[in-house]
Each structure stands twice: as C-alpha cells, then as structure tokens.
C-alpha cells in the first residue's frame, strides 16, 4: 500500500495532465504497430520505396 501511494504521489502531475489535456500517442502507436505487422508479413520487398508506399497506401495518405 505504501508503494502504491508513493507511486501516486510521484506521478500526480502526470495524472493531472492526462485529465487536463486531451492529447495522447494513440495514432503514433497504431502506425508503429502497422509498420511492425507489415515488416513481419511482407518481408520480400525488393525496394525500400515499395515498403514505404505500402504503408502510405494502407494509412490512406496516398491513393492508388
């Protein structure tokens, strides 16, 4: 219990900021996970440019 209270007190300003500001890193984490999955399933790309193009296509940044 003492450890939990110490952890809470040490991180109180970060907890308050999470309620004050509506900013998170969810979009970045999603993109990172997408890239990791693509690397795992599509390891046969001959050119790095093709890999980047595939990421952009899936994210909807560019059209076909």
C-alpha distances in whole Angstrom, upper triangle without the diagonal:
4,5,5,6,9,10,11,12,14,16,16,20,20,19,21,24,23,24,27,29,30,30,29,30,31,34,34,32,34,37,36,35,39,40,38,39,43,43,42,45,47,48,51,52,55,54,51,53,53,49,48,51,49,46,47,49,46,44,47,48,52,54,56
4,5,5,6,9,10,11,12,14,15,19,19,18,21,23,23,24,27,29,30,30,29,30,31,35,34,32,35,38,36,36,40,41,39,40,44,44,43,46,48,48,52,53,55,55,51,53,53,50,49,51,50,46,48,50,47,45,48,49,52,55,57
4,5,5,6,9,10,10,12,14,17,17,17,19,22,21,23,25,27,28,28,26,27,29,32,31,29,32,35,33,32,36,37,35,37,40,40,39,42,45,45,49,49,52,51,48,49,50,46,45,48,46,43,45,47,44,42,45,46,49,52,54
4,5,5,6,9,10,11,12,16,15,14,17,19,19,20,22,24,25,25,24,25,26,30,29,27,30,33,31,31,34,36,34,36,39,39,38,41,44,44,48,48,51,50,47,48,48,45,44,46,45,41,43,45,42,40,43,43,47,50,52
4,5,5,6,8,10,10,14,15,13,15,18,18,19,21,24,25,26,25,26,28,31,31,29,32,35,33,33,37,38,37,38,41,42,41,44,46,47,50,51,53,52,49,50,51,47,46,48,47,43,45,47,44,42,45,45,49,51,54
4,5,5,6,9,10,13,14,13,16,18,19,20,22,24,26,25,24,26,27,31,30,29,32,34,32,33,36,37,36,38,41,41,40,43,46,46,49,50,52,51,47,49,50,46,45,47,46,43,44,46,44,41,44,44,48,51,53
4,6,5,6,8,12,11,11,14,16,16,18,20,21,23,22,21,22,24,27,27,25,28,30,29,29,33,33,32,34,37,37,37,40,42,42,46,46,48,47,44,45,46,42,41,44,42,39,40,43,40,38,41,41,44,47,50
4,6,5,6,9,10,8,11,13,14,15,17,19,21,21,20,22,23,27,26,25,28,30,29,29,33,34,33,35,38,38,38,41,43,43,47,47,50,48,45,46,46,43,42,44,43,39,40,42,40,37,40,40,44,47,49
4,5,5,8,10,10,11,14,15,16,17,19,22,22,22,24,25,29,28,27,30,33,31,32,35,36,36,38,41,41,41,44,46,46,49,49,52,50,47,48,49,45,43,46,45,41,42,45,42,40,42,42,46,49,51
4,6,8,9,10,12,13,15,16,18,19,21,21,20,22,24,27,26,25,29,31,29,30,34,34,33,36,38,38,39,41,43,43,47,47,49,47,44,45,46,43,41,44,43,39,40,43,40,38,41,40,44,47,50
4,6,5,6,9,10,11,13,14,16,18,17,17,18,21,24,23,22,25,27,26,27,30,31,31,33,36,36,36,39,41,41,45,44,46,45,41,42,43,40,38,41,40,36,37,39,37,34,37,37,41,44,46
4,5,5,6,9,10,11,12,14,17,17,17,19,22,25,25,24,27,29,28,29,32,34,33,35,38,38,39,41,43,44,47,46,49,47,44,44,45,42,40,42,42,38,38,41,38,36,38,38,42,45,47
4,5,5,6,9,10,10,12,15,15,16,18,21,23,23,23,26,28,27,29,32,33,33,35,37,37,38,41,42,43,46,45,48,46,42,43,44,41,38,41,40,36,37,39,37,34,37,36,40,43,46
4,5,5,6,9,10,10,13,12,12,14,17,20,20,19,22,24,24,25,28,29,29,31,33,34,35,37,39,39,43,42,44,42,39,39,40,37,35,37,37,33,33,36,34,31,33,33,36,39,42
4,5,5,7,9,10,12,13,13,15,17,20,21,20,23,25,25,25,28,30,30,31,34,35,35,38,39,40,44,43,46,44,40,41,41,38,36,38,37,34,34,36,34,31,34,33,37,40,43
4,5,5,6,9,11,13,14,17,19,22,22,22,25,27,27,28,31,32,32,34,36,37,38,40,42,43,46,45,48,46,42,42,43,40,38,40,39,35,35,38,35,32,34,34,38,41,44
4,5,5,6,9,9,11,14,16,19,19,20,22,24,24,26,28,29,30,32,34,35,36,38,39,40,44,42,45,43,39,39,40,37,35,37,36,32,32,35,33,29,32,31,35,38,41
4,6,6,7,8,8,12,13,16,17,17,19,22,22,23,25,27,27,29,31,32,33,35,37,38,41,40,43,41,37,38,38,35,33,35,34,30,30,32,30,27,29,29,33,35,38
4,6,7,9,11,15,16,18,20,20,22,24,25,26,28,30,30,32,34,35,36,38,39,41,44,43,46,44,40,40,41,38,36,37,36,32,32,34,32,29,31,31,35,37,40
4,7,9,12,15,17,19,21,21,23,25,26,27,29,31,32,33,35,37,38,40,41,42,45,44,47,44,41,40,41,38,36,37,37,33,33,35,33,29,31,31,34,37,40
4,6,9,12,14,16,17,18,20,22,23,24,26,28,29,30,32,34,35,37,38,39,42,41,43,41,37,37,38,35,32,34,33,30,29,31,29,26,27,27,31,33,37
4,7,10,11,13,15,16,17,19,21,22,23,25,27,28,30,31,33,34,35,37,40,38,41,39,35,35,35,32,30,31,30,27,26,28,26,23,24,24,28,30,34
4,7,9,10,12,13,15,16,18,19,21,22,24,25,27,28,30,31,32,34,36,35,38,35,32,31,32,29,27,28,28,24,24,26,24,20,22,22,26,28,32
4,6,8,9,10,12,14,14,16,18,19,20,22,24,25,26,28,29,30,33,32,35,33,30,29,30,27,25,26,26,22,22,24,22,19,21,21,25,27,30
4,6,5,6,9,10,11,12,14,16,17,18,20,21,23,25,26,27,30,29,31,29,26,26,26,23,21,23,22,19,19,21,19,16,19,19,22,25,28
4,5,5,6,9,10,10,12,14,15,16,18,20,21,23,24,25,29,27,30,29,26,26,25,22,21,22,21,17,18,20,17,14,17,17,21,24,26
4,5,5,6,9,10,11,12,14,15,17,18,20,21,22,24,26,25,28,26,23,22,22,20,17,19,18,14,14,16,14,11,14,14,17,20,23
4,5,5,6,9,10,11,12,14,15,17,18,20,21,22,25,23,26,24,21,21,21,18,16,18,17,13,14,17,15,12,15,14,18,21,23
4,5,5,6,9,10,11,12,14,15,17,18,20,21,24,23,26,25,21,22,22,19,17,19,18,14,16,18,15,13,17,17,20,23,25
4,5,5,6,9,10,11,12,14,15,17,18,20,23,22,25,24,21,21,20,17,16,17,15,12,13,15,12,10,14,14,18,20,22
4,5,5,6,9,10,11,12,14,15,16,18,20,19,22,20,17,17,17,14,12,14,12,9,10,12,10,8,12,12,15,18,19
4,5,5,6,9,10,11,12,15,15,16,19,18,21,20,17,17,17,14,13,15,14,10,13,15,13,11,15,15,18,21,22
4,5,5,6,9,10,11,12,14,15,19,18,22,21,18,19,18,15,14,16,14,11,14,15,12,12,16,17,19,21,22
4,5,5,6,9,10,11,12,14,17,16,19,18,16,17,15,12,12,13,11,8,11,12,9,9,13,14,16,18,19
4,5,5,6,9,10,10,11,14,13,16,15,13,14,13,9,9,12,10,7,10,12,10,10,14,14,16,18,19
4,5,5,6,9,10,11,14,14,17,17,14,16,15,12,12,15,13,10,14,15,13,14,17,18,20,22,22
4,5,5,6,8,10,13,14,17,18,16,17,15,12,13,15,12,10,14,15,12,13,17,18,19,21,21
4,5,5,6,8,11,10,14,14,12,14,12,8,10,12,9,8,12,12,10,12,15,16,17,18,18
4,6,5,6,9,9,13,13,11,13,12,8,11,13,11,10,14,15,13,15,18,19,19,21,21
4,6,6,10,11,15,16,15,17,15,12,14,16,13,13,17,17,15,17,20,21,22,23,23
4,6,9,10,14,15,15,17,14,12,14,15,12,13,16,16,14,17,19,21,21,22,21
4,6,7,10,12,12,13,11,8,12,13,10,11,15,14,13,16,18,19,19,20,19
4,6,9,11,11,13,11,9,13,14,12,13,17,17,16,19,21,22,22,23,21
4,6,9,10,13,10,9,13,14,13,15,18,17,17,20,22,23,22,22,20
4,6,7,9,7,6,10,11,10,12,15,15,16,18,20,20,19,20,18
4,7,9,8,9,12,12,13,15,17,17,19,21,22,22,21,21,19
4,5,5,7,9,10,11,13,15,16,17,19,20,19,18,19,18
4,5,5,6,9,10,11,13,14,16,17,19,17,17,18,18
4,5,5,6,9,10,11,12,14,15,16,15,14,15,15
4,5,5,6,9,10,10,12,14,15,14,13,14,13
4,5,5,6,9,10,11,13,14,14,13,15,14
4,5,5,6,9,10,11,12,11,11,13,13
4,5,5,6,9,10,10,9,8,10,10
4,5,5,6,9,10,10,10,11,10
4,5,5,6,9,9,9,11,12
4,6,5,6,5,6,8,10
4,6,5,6,6,6,7
4,5,8,9,9,10
4,6,8,10,12
4,5,7,9
4,7,10
4,7
4
